[in-house]
Amino acid sequence: MSLPEIDFCEYATDLACQQAYVTNDAISSKVKVLHHFDTDSFTDEAGHSFTNSGCSRDTTNKIFGAGSLLVPDGGNKSIYASASTDFNLGSSDFTISYRIRKLDSGANYRIRVAGTPDAAWTTAGSNWVIGTKDYAGTKMGVYFYISNGISFLQLLSTTEVNDTNWHTISIERFGNTVYAYIDGIRDATTLDVTGFTVNNAANALYIGMRGIGDTQGFYGNIDEFQLLVGLALRQGVASYTVETQAYPVNLQSYSEATIKTQGSYALKAVAAQTDSLNKTLTRTVSPTIDLSNQTQIKFDIRSNRTGSNIKIGFHDSGGTTTEYTPNITSANEFQTFTIDISGVSNANKDAIDSIILTQVNADSSTTWYLDNVFATSGFPRSFGVIII
């Protein structure tokens, strides 16, 4: 019996999984870094592994979840991720946002919150740094270094951040202008960046210091750090309501090494309540898969919710999509489902070019797992199929 593999979900990292199953969520697809600091591993929601250099997780002082990043007094502490094209701001819109709680309220050298410097601050257009401004340490500063660590574009806020309370910071480029938001209010100062491009693929991303080994790192707590490239969340509005929950990735895929039915990994999907409705994760299949003469598609799925909440679709290059919505009867247990494709003509299943996973019910947040997707030519079971 022929058993063509459709997808055994063997994606070894979150990043590999997300590159295979691409979300169509307008925010999620542009999230390049998302740190809730809820675990000690310091691996972010976008799959980047951060090395800890002298920081710790503070489980007492936090905004949401289980913790925040504590950058201790000393000026040379951080977490950092290896260089990645994900950190390229380019010339597109972007959003860099986070929560901070300073543990010193006066003037000193503890100023840098995050950035992607090179070793000598010399690579034109490759360095960006944000933090509390210079040696006064009370205003928000954004710097795009142009040449030699001295020549730079600078946005310096008029609003001071000079206490030990939590504050929400968002730095955004919208069009040719960079804006700074402090606690939801757009600062009076803006920065014209017409024609300016920031490409720092060769530089690591540091959170907590500027990465040079000096004494200008941040001192305090950082939470909910987010980098989006290709999207300005506020688009220059005068004010916005600060989020009252953790930054959402409304529908995203991850690699799962423990909860699986075969092989080394399964696909894990996390869907946010409400906002994930009808969002999709789509894998482009290349080369295409020929299911001619196959009568069944089988797959294993597990969810924290019972009911018909997830739809799986198989698109043929001829334009036909075969779809099925499993009814999960037992939460937190894998179930095997069989789709009857005996009635689908070979012409409509001989070149499967994509797999589409859709969240069709988002009344509650959902975590589900997919594994072991394959076709057989066995006797079809009557589970139903929809041909569009």
N, C-alpha and C positions, 0 to 999 in steps of 0.2 A: 504493500500500500504506500502510495506516495504521500509524504507529509511535508509539504512546502512550509518553510519558516516564513512567517510574515513579520513578526518582531518578537524576539525573546527578551527584549528590554535590557540588554547587557551594556548599560552605560555606567562607566566606572566612576564618574564624577558628576556633581550637580551641573557643572558647566557643560559637559558633554551631553547630558540629558536635555538641557535647555537649548542647546544648539540643534539637537535632533527634533525635539517637540517644541516648536516656537509658539509662544503665546501671542494672541492677537489683541491683548489688552493694551490700550493706548499708553498706560503708565508702565505696566510690567515690562514690555518689550524694550523700554528705554532705561530701565533701572540697571545701572552698571555696578553700583555698590549699595548695599542695604544692610546696615549693622544695627541690630537690636541689643547686642551685648548681653544676651540671655544665657549664654553658655560660656564655659571657660576655653572652648576650642578657638574662639575668635575667627571662625570661618563664617563669612557673611552669607546673606540669602542669595547672592548672585554667584556663589561658588568660589569666591576668592579666599585663599588661605592666608591669614595674616599671622606674622611672627610677632610674639610678644617680647618686648624689650623693656622690662622694668615696670610694666603696668599691672593692674589687677582688675577683677570684676567686683564692683561694689553692689551688694545685694540689698543694701539699706537705702541708699540715696539713688533714686532712679525716677524715670517718668512713667514708663510702662514695663510690663513683663517682669523678668526675673533679675534684672541687673542693669548697671551702666558701666562704662569704662572709667576707671579711676587712674588718672595720670598724676603720680606723686610729685611732691616738691623735689626739685633736683635739676629740672630743665632739660634733661637729655633722655627722656623716656617716651616710648611710643609703641604702637603696633604698626606693622607695615606689611604691604603686599608687594610681591614681585611685579616688575614692569609689565604692563599690559596695554594693548590698544584700547581697552575699555576705558582707560583714564584719559584718552584723547578728547579734549573739549572741542578741538577743531575750530571751525567758524560758525558752528550751529548753535541753536539755543541750548541752554543747560540749566540745571538746578543743583545746587549744593546746599543741603540743609541739615541741621542738627540742633540738639539741645545742649546747652552748656551751663555749668554751675561752677563759677570760679571759687577757689578756696583762698584767694587773696583779693582784696578789694582796692589795693593801692598800686602805686607805680613800682614795677620791677621788670625783670626781663622775661617773665613767663608769658609769652604772647602768642606763639604759633599753635593753631588748632589743627590744621591739615595742609597738605601740599604735596607736590611732585617735583622736588628739586633734583638737579644733578649735583655731582660731587663738588663742583667749583662754581655753581651758579653762572655758568658761562654760555650755555646753549640757547641761542636766540629762539624765542617763542616756545620754549619747552618747559618752563617753570611756572607754576602757579602756587600761591600761598594765601590762605585766609586765616584770620585770627583777630585777636584784640590788638589794637594798633600800637606799634613801636614801644618806646620805653615808657611812655605814659601809661600804657596798658589799660585804657578805659574805653577806647573807641574801636569799632569794627574796621578792619583794613582788608582790602583785597588787592593782590599784587599779581601782575602778569609780567614776568621778567623778559626783557627784550634782548639784552646782550651780555652783561658782565656783572650782574649782581647789584649794579648801581642804577642802570638805566631800566626803568620799568613803568608800566601803566599802573596807576594807583587809584583806588576808590577808598576814601576815608570818610566814615560816617560822621554825621553831626550829633547823633545820639550816643550817649555814653553807656557802657555796660560796666558799672563800677561798684557792684555789690556782690553778695554771695548767694543770691537767689537764682533759681533756674530761669533761663531765657531761651527763646526760640529764635534761631538765626536761619535765614534763607538768602543765599546769594544766587541771582539768576541773570542769565543773559537772554534777552528777548529782542530779536533783531540785531541792531547794532548798539544796544544799550545794556549795560550791566546795572542791576538794581540790588540794593541791600535792604532786607526786611528784618526788623527786630521786633519780636513779639507781635507779628502780624501787621506791623505798620511800616510802610515804605519810607525809607530814609530820604531826606531832602537831597542828598548827594547822589548823583548818578555818574556813570563813566561811559564815554563814547569809545567803542572798540571797532569802529568801521574798518574793515579790511584786515582785522587782526585774527590770526589763527594760532591755536595752542595745540601742538602735537607733541606729547610727551611719552610716547610708547617705550622709550628707553629708560624711563625713570620709575622708581618705586613710588607707591602712594603711602604716605605717612599720615597717621592720625595721632595727634598728641604733641608733635614737635615738627620742626622744619627739616629734620633729617640730616643735619650737618655735624652733629656732635657738639654743639655749643650749648649755651645756657638759656636758649630762647624758646623752650618748649612750654606748652600749656600746663597749668597747675589746677587740677580740679576734676570734675566729672563731665563726661560726654555721653550722650545717649541719642538713639535714633538718627544715626549718621546715614545720609542718603546722597548718592550721586546719580543724576539722570542726565543723559546726553541725548539731545534732540527734542527736548521738551522743557519749556519754562512753565512751571505749574501756575504761576500767578499772572504772567503776561503783562506785567507793569501796572497792575491795579493798585489803587492807593492803599488798600488794606484788605485783609482776609481774616477769617476765623481760624485761629490756631487749632490744629487737630486735637481731638480728645481721645484718640486711640492710636495705636502704633501705625506707622506708615504701611499702607496695604500693598501687597502684590496680589491682585485680585484672583488670578489663576496662574499658577506656575508649576513647572515640573521639576523633580529632583531625582537623584539616584538613591536607591534604597538597597542596602546590603544585607539587612537582617530579615525583613518581612518580604518573603518571596516564595515561589513554588518550585523554581528550577534555576540552574545556573548560579551565578554569583550576585546578580542584581535584579531588582524589579524597578519599574517606574512608579514614583510617588507623585501625586498631584495634591496641591493644597488650594482650595477654593474658598474665597472670602464670602461671608454672608452678604446677600443682596447683589453686591457689585460684580460678582463672578457670573451672574446669570447670562447664559448664551455666549459666554466667552469660550474660546477654543484653544486647544493645543494641537498643532498640525505638524506632522512629519512628512517631508517630501521624500518619496521613495525613488531612489535612483541607483541602479537600473530598476525599471518597473518589475512587478511580480506577476507572473502568469498563473492564474487560477483556473485555466481551462480544464473542464471535466472534473473539477473539485466540487463537492456537494455541501461541504460544511466548513465553517470557520469556528474554531474553538479558542477560548481565552479564559484566563483566570482573573478575577477581580475581587477586591476586598474594600470595604468602606466602613467608616465609623457611623454611617447612617443607613438605615434600611430604606427601601423604596426605589423608585425609578428616577434617579437623579443625574445619571451620566449616560451619554449617548456615544457610541463608537461607530464611525463611518469609514468606508473604504471606497475611495474615488478612483474610477477608471478613466484613463486618458481620453476615452471616447465621450465622456461627459456624464456617465451614470454613477451615482453614489448609492451604495448599499449600506443601510443604516440599521442599527439595532440598539434598543434601550433595555438593558437588563434590569430585572426587578430583584433587588437584593433583599433577601428575607432574613438574613442573620448578620448583625453588625459585627465588625472586627473578626470576620472569618472569611477566608478565601472560598469563593464559589466558582465552579466551572460552568460556563455558558456555551451553548452551541447555536450558531446561526445557520439556518437552512438556506443555502444559496443554490439549491438544485434547480430552482426555477429561473435563475439568472442566466441569460444566454452567455455563451463563451465570448461573444463579441463585447459584452459588457463587463467582463471580469478578466480579460486576458492581458491587461496592462494596468495593474493597480499602481497609481503614481502618488497617492497620498493617503495617510491615515489621519482622520480628524476625530479628536476627543472633545466633546461638548458638555459643558455644565448646564443641564436643562432644568435643574431645580436648585435654587440658592436661598431657600427659606432659612437655612442654618449653614454655618461653616462646615465644609466637608473636607476630609482627608481620605483619599482613596489610592489604591495600588493596582497596577496592571502588570500582568506577566504572561509569558508562554502563549503568544498569539500565533496560531498556525492553522493551516487548512488540511482537510482530509477528504477522501472520496468514499467515506463510510456512509451507512444508511442515515439519511437526514432525520433529525428530530424536529418536531413541529413547534418551534419557538417563534416563528413569524419573522418577516423581513419587509422592509419598506424600500421600494425602488423609486428614486426620484429622477 
